[in-house]
């Protein structure tokens, strides 16, 4: 059979992805990627530490990032993305910027992180007030609140799960329930952010946007969106406001001011599910 008419494979553009050793949602990342782009994933070395601020610091050390990015250089990605929310907000805005600089030095390509991509997405959607959902413990969740506040965005409400392992196993129904809790009784949020690249979100985003009537962005979504933006192309995801401008709602009705809050008596206790 003559297959010479097929020529070679179509050209591909590469996005390098550095993920923590326990990242389990490779398939979800790919769902936002158009056909002409390939993801090239590598992981940080294993450390026997549960999800915590300590782990966030370990998987974001510059030496670790340097080694991970260098493993990607042979395949010449056009951009490198660090796919971890807590690892990229644990050092605040200055720490996130330093991570990007370290990765760019190691790979000689533009670099970004999940938390940096979050702020980029909030600017794109003109979000000044955001509600948060995290699978984290209270201490990690508070660090995220501080990062968002440092960027000048008001946190209107927050719900967290208190998990320290197996985050990728959380079902969509639990993600949706926490999203409702984050916005319940505290109207005025311009958007909802669902943290953690190990928390499944792709299919639940359109459902929540329709129900809550606000943009919903997630860690994996903003990471892929920002990386593809560097390539001058768009992520794939219908009925997701960040990706599909036609899905964006009109102006949010004004509400009484409400500052950052994480009331422990209303939330689940740290370390419980």
Beta strands, then each sheet from edge to edge (+ up, - down):
strand 1: 13-19
strand 2: 37-43
strand 3: 79-83
strand 4: 110-113
strand 5: 129-134
strand 6: 154-160
strand 7: 191-194
strand 8: 215-218
sheet 1: 2+ 1+ 3+ 4+
sheet 2: 6+ 5+ 7+ 8+
end
